[in-house]
Amino acid sequence: MENTFAEFGLPGEPGSDEFWAAARAPASVPAGDGWATLFLWRGSPASVGFESWSEPVPLRRWGDTDCWYAEVAMPARLRVTYQFVTDDAAYADPLNPAGAGGDRSIAATPDAPAQPHWPAVGAEDVLPLPSTRFRWSSERLGGRRTVRVHPAGGGGPVVLLLDGDDWLYLHPAMTAFDSAVAQGEMPAVTLVFLPARVREVEFACRPELWEAVRDELLPLVAGSGVPADPDRLVAAGQSLGGLSAMYAALEFPELVSGVACQSGSFWWTPGAADLADPMGGPVGGAIAARLRERPNLSGLRVAFDVGEHETRMLPHCELVETLAEQAGATVRVSRSASGHDRAGWRHALLRDVAWVLR
């Protein structure tokens, strides 16, 4: 095993002070058509838990040292969120400077495309937050939630970020959008970070969320003092959020002028989430059924992206992409180097919002 550790560029006896002083992980070396990636953990028994790409991988102990390790086979082009899971807690990787919130880290194979504008954020770093916020007490949705608003580049078309708290506290979207605007890669926009209370309910194909956005949320944004153009609204969502964004484009065309959709849950039909195999139903689900009615989408721009390792999602997404274009939408299709994972959607979010607003 010493030769294997050395292959990853780690000197010294595993578990020694020299070893830990030089340790940086994860580290990858070529293996067949993909990569062998080494994960290291110091201390107690644990496993590596991945966001969606793999089942947990248990760590092995090196002799009687404090060095625990796993050599994980990874395919070409993969970016994935992971954490170390012990009996009673989950932790970010202390050897990895790229974090996602306080208890998760991001690993990328050497051939995964770069993600410009997204800074490496450690587990202990506090992400900057928009200075403008307000409490939204929704009559249609019930409950209260905090909504933050940020004018990137001075403000412009509204970009509604579904699952907004993830883009505030796990991934620094405000910083990334500011950078993309400053580099001239997208026009100035006004980001509205919309948190979900019960995703499975609010992001289903139901009108309540988008009626509330139209009648309650956007007037609050207008009254916040932040420059914004709600007449050009881009709905940006991932997974169930992508499903909801596409639903809004179909059923509220006067509200939504563009969609940036990453890994939309287009397997969804009423009740599908309760099935043993939610993805095993009709291909394209409820959205494909609606698109077969050939609504006029001639004024809509939609950017679709899905992880190239999401093999079961691909047929659902491919059918919706085709039907949307046949209904008249201007469509862009791409694939990210990831599974069903927000770490892989980050670059697509910036790139696709920019394209939708072009």
C-alpha positions in Angstrom: 0.0 0.0 0.0 3.0 2.3 0.5 3.6 2.3 -3.2 0.0 3.4 -3.7 0.3 6.3 -1.3 3.5 7.3 -3.1 1.7 7.1 -6.4 -0.5 9.9 -5.1 2.5 12.0 -4.2 2.3 11.4 -0.5 5.8 11.0 1.2 6.7 9.3 4.4 5.1 6.5 6.4 1.2 6.8 6.5 0.1 8.3 9.7 3.5 9.9 10.4 3.9 13.7 11.0 5.7 13.9 7.7 2.8 12.2 6.0 0.1 14.4 7.4 2.1 17.6 6.9 2.2 16.9 3.1 -1.3 15.3 2.8 -3.6 16.9 0.3 -6.8 15.2 -0.7 -8.6 14.1 -2.7 -5.9 13.2 -5.2 -6.4 11.4 -8.5 -4.2 9.3 -10.8 -5.3 7.8 -14.2 -6.9 4.4 -14.0 -8.3 2.7 -17.1 -10.8 5.1 -18.7 -11.2 7.1 -15.6 -9.4 7.9 -12.3 -8.4 6.4 -9.0 -9.1 9.0 -6.3 -7.6 8.8 -2.8 -9.6 10.1 0.1 -7.9 10.5 3.5 -9.4 10.9 7.0 -7.5 11.3 10.3 -9.0 9.8 13.4 -12.0 7.5 13.9 -13.8 5.0 11.6 -15.8 6.7 8.9 -17.1 6.4 5.3 -17.1 8.8 2.3 -20.7 9.8 1.6 -21.4 11.2 -1.9 -24.2 13.6 -2.9 -25.7 11.4 -5.5 -23.1 9.7 -7.6 -22.2 6.6 -5.5 -23.2 4.7 -2.4 -21.1 5.4 0.7 -17.6 4.0 0.5 -16.1 2.8 3.9 -12.6 3.8 4.8 -9.9 1.4 5.8 -7.4 1.9 8.5 -3.7 1.8 7.8 -2.3 -0.5 10.5 -2.8 0.9 14.0 -2.3 4.5 12.9 -4.8 7.3 12.8 -4.8 7.2 8.9 -8.0 6.0 7.3 -8.3 5.9 3.5 -10.3 4.8 0.5 -9.2 4.6 -3.1 -12.4 5.2 -5.1 -12.7 4.5 -8.9 -14.2 7.6 -10.6 -15.2 8.0 -14.2 -13.8 10.6 -16.5 -15.2 14.1 -16.0 -16.8 14.1 -12.6 -17.4 16.8 -10.0 -19.1 15.6 -6.9 -20.1 16.8 -3.4 -19.0 14.5 -0.5 -18.5 14.4 3.2 -17.0 12.1 5.8 -19.7 10.3 7.9 -19.0 8.9 11.3 -21.3 7.2 13.8 -22.7 10.4 15.1 -21.9 13.3 12.6 -20.8 14.3 9.1 -17.8 16.5 8.3 -16.2 18.4 5.5 -12.8 17.2 4.4 -10.2 19.1 6.4 -7.6 18.4 3.7 -9.7 19.9 0.9 -10.0 23.7 0.5 -13.1 23.4 -1.7 -16.1 23.3 0.5 -19.9 23.5 0.2 -21.3 24.7 3.5 -19.9 23.7 6.8 -20.1 19.9 6.5 -19.4 19.2 2.8 -16.6 19.3 0.3 -16.2 19.2 -3.5 -14.0 16.8 -5.4 -13.3 17.0 -9.1 -11.4 14.7 -11.4 -8.4 16.4 -13.2 -10.3 16.4 -16.5 -13.5 18.0 -15.1 -13.9 21.4 -16.8 -13.0 24.5 -14.7 -15.8 26.5 -13.1 -14.7 30.1 -13.4 -16.2 32.7 -11.1 -16.8 30.2 -8.3 -14.2 30.7 -5.6 -12.9 27.9 -3.4 -14.8 28.2 -0.1 -13.6 26.4 3.0 -15.9 24.7 5.5 -15.2 27.5 8.1 -15.7 30.4 5.7 -18.8 32.5 6.0 -20.2 33.4 2.6 -21.2 37.0 1.9 -24.9 37.7 1.8 -26.9 40.3 0.0 -27.6 43.3 2.1 -31.2 43.6 1.0 -33.6 41.2 2.6 -37.3 41.1 3.6 -39.7 38.8 5.3 -42.4 37.4 2.9 -45.6 36.2 4.6 -47.4 34.5 1.8 -51.2 34.2 1.9 -51.1 31.6 -1.0 -48.3 29.5 0.3 -48.6 30.0 4.0 -45.8 30.6 6.4 -43.0 33.2 6.4 -39.7 33.1 4.7 -36.7 35.4 4.3 -36.0 36.5 0.7 -32.7 38.2 -0.2 -32.2 40.4 -3.3 -28.9 41.4 -4.9 -28.3 43.7 -7.9 -25.3 42.2 -9.7 -23.7 44.9 -11.7 -26.4 47.4 -10.6 -29.4 45.3 -11.3 -31.5 44.4 -14.3 -33.7 41.5 -15.4 -34.9 39.4 -12.4 -33.2 36.0 -12.0 -35.3 34.0 -9.6 -33.1 31.4 -8.0 -35.2 28.6 -6.7 -33.7 26.8 -3.6 -32.3 30.2 -2.9 -30.8 29.2 0.5 -28.5 26.7 -1.2 -27.1 29.4 -3.4 -26.7 31.6 -0.3 -25.2 29.2 2.2 -23.6 26.3 0.3 -22.4 27.9 -2.9 -21.5 31.6 -3.3 -23.8 32.5 -6.1 -23.8 36.2 -5.3 -20.0 36.3 -5.7 -20.1 34.2 -8.8 -22.7 36.3 -10.6 -20.9 39.5 -9.6 -17.7 38.1 -11.2 -19.4 37.0 -14.4 -21.1 40.4 -14.8 -17.8 42.2 -14.1 -16.0 40.1 -16.7 -18.7 41.0 -19.3 -20.0 37.4 -19.6 -23.6 38.4 -18.7 -25.6 41.5 -18.4 -26.4 43.1 -15.1 -29.1 41.2 -13.3 -31.1 41.3 -10.1 -30.9 38.0 -8.2 -33.8 37.0 -6.0 -33.0 34.1 -3.7 -36.2 32.2 -3.1 -36.1 29.6 -0.3 -38.5 26.7 -0.3 -40.3 25.5 2.8 -41.6 22.1 1.5 -39.9 21.5 -1.9 -41.9 18.4 -2.8 -45.1 20.5 -2.5 -44.1 23.9 -3.7 -42.1 22.7 -6.7 -44.7 20.3 -8.0 -46.7 21.2 -11.0 -49.1 23.4 -9.2 -50.0 27.1 -9.7 -49.8 28.3 -6.1 -46.1 29.1 -6.1 -46.1 31.1 -9.3 -49.3 32.9 -8.4 -47.6 33.9 -5.2 -44.4 35.0 -7.1 -46.5 37.1 -9.5 -48.9 38.7 -7.0 -46.9 38.8 -3.8 -43.2 38.4 -4.2 -42.5 40.6 -7.2 -44.3 43.6 -5.7 -42.1 43.2 -2.6 -39.0 43.2 -4.8 -40.3 46.3 -6.5 -40.7 48.0 -3.1 -37.3 46.9 -1.8 -35.5 49.8 -3.5 -33.3 47.5 -5.5 -33.3 48.2 -9.3 -35.1 45.3 -11.1 -36.8 44.6 -14.3 -39.6 42.0 -13.6 -40.8 42.2 -17.2 -37.7 40.0 -18.1 -37.8 37.2 -15.5 -35.6 34.2 -15.7 -36.6 31.2 -13.6 -33.5 29.2 -12.6 -33.9 25.8 -10.9 -32.4 22.5 -10.4 -34.0 19.0 -9.9 -37.5 19.7 -8.7 -36.7 23.4 -9.0 -36.0 22.8 -12.7 -39.4 21.1 -13.0 -41.1 24.0 -11.4 -39.3 26.6 -13.6 -40.4 24.7 -16.8 -43.9 24.4 -15.4 -44.0 28.2 -14.9 -42.9 28.8 -18.4 -45.7 26.7 -19.7 -48.5 27.9 -17.5 -47.4 31.5 -16.8 -45.9 32.7 -20.1 -46.7 36.3 -19.2 -44.5 36.0 -16.2 -41.5 33.9 -17.3 -39.5 34.9 -20.3 -36.6 32.5 -19.9 -35.7 29.3 -18.0 -32.3 28.0 -16.9 -33.0 24.4 -16.0 -30.4 22.0 -14.6 -31.3 18.3 -14.2 -35.1 19.0 -14.2 -37.1 16.3 -12.5 -39.1 15.5 -15.7 -39.9 12.0 -14.4 -42.5 13.7 -12.2 -46.2 12.9 -12.4 -48.7 13.3 -9.6 -47.9 10.6 -7.1 -44.6 9.5 -8.7 -42.6 10.5 -5.7 -44.4 7.9 -3.6 -43.6 5.0 -6.0 -40.8 2.5 -5.3 -39.2 3.7 -8.6 -40.2 7.3 -9.2 -38.2 7.5 -12.5 -39.9 4.4 -13.9 -43.1 6.0 -15.1 -43.9 7.7 -18.4 -40.8 9.3 -20.1 -40.9 13.0 -19.6 -43.7 12.9 -17.1 -46.3 15.6 -16.7 -44.2 18.2 -18.5 -43.8 16.1 -21.7 -47.6 15.4 -21.6 -48.3 19.2 -21.5 -45.7 19.9 -24.3 -47.5 17.3 -26.5 -50.4 19.7 -26.6 -48.1 22.0 -28.5 -48.4 25.3 -26.6 -46.9 28.3 -28.4 -43.5 28.7 -26.9 -42.1 31.0 -29.6 -41.2 33.7 -27.2 -39.4 31.5 -24.7 -35.7 30.8 -24.3 -34.8 27.7 -22.4 -31.4 26.4 -21.5 -31.4 22.7 -20.4 -28.5 21.0 -18.7 -28.2 17.6 -17.0 -25.3 15.7 -15.6 -23.7 13.3 -18.0 -23.5 10.7 -15.3 -27.3 10.8 -14.6 -28.1 7.9 -16.8 -31.7 7.4 -15.6 -32.5 11.1 -15.9 -31.3 11.5 -19.5 -34.3 9.9 -21.3 -36.7 12.1 -19.4 -34.7 15.3 -20.0 -34.0 14.5 -23.7 -37.7 14.1 -24.5 -38.6 17.4 -22.8 -35.8 19.2 -24.6 -37.1 17.9 -28.0 -40.7 18.7 -27.3 -39.9 22.2 -26.1 -38.1 23.0 -29.3 -40.9 21.5 -31.4 -43.3 23.8 -29.5 -41.3 26.8 -30.8 -39.0 27.6 -27.9 -35.4 28.6 -28.5 -33.5 25.8 -26.8 -30.0 25.2 -25.7 -28.9 21.8 -24.5 -25.7 20.9 -22.6 -24.4 18.2 -20.3 -22.3 18.8 -17.2 -19.5 16.7 -15.8 -21.5 15.6 -12.8 -24.2 13.5 -11.4 -27.3 14.9 -9.7 -25.3 17.4 -7.8 -25.3 21.1 -7.2 -21.5 21.2 -7.4 -21.8 20.2 -11.1 -24.6 22.7 -11.8 -22.7 25.8 -10.8 -21.1 26.7 -14.0 -24.2 25.8 -16.0 -26.2 28.2 -13.9 -24.1 31.2 -14.8 -23.6 30.1 -18.5 -27.2 29.4 -19.1 -28.6 32.5 -17.4 -26.2 34.5 -19.6 -27.4 32.7 -22.7 -31.1 33.1 -21.9 -30.6 36.9 -21.5 -28.5 37.2 -24.6 
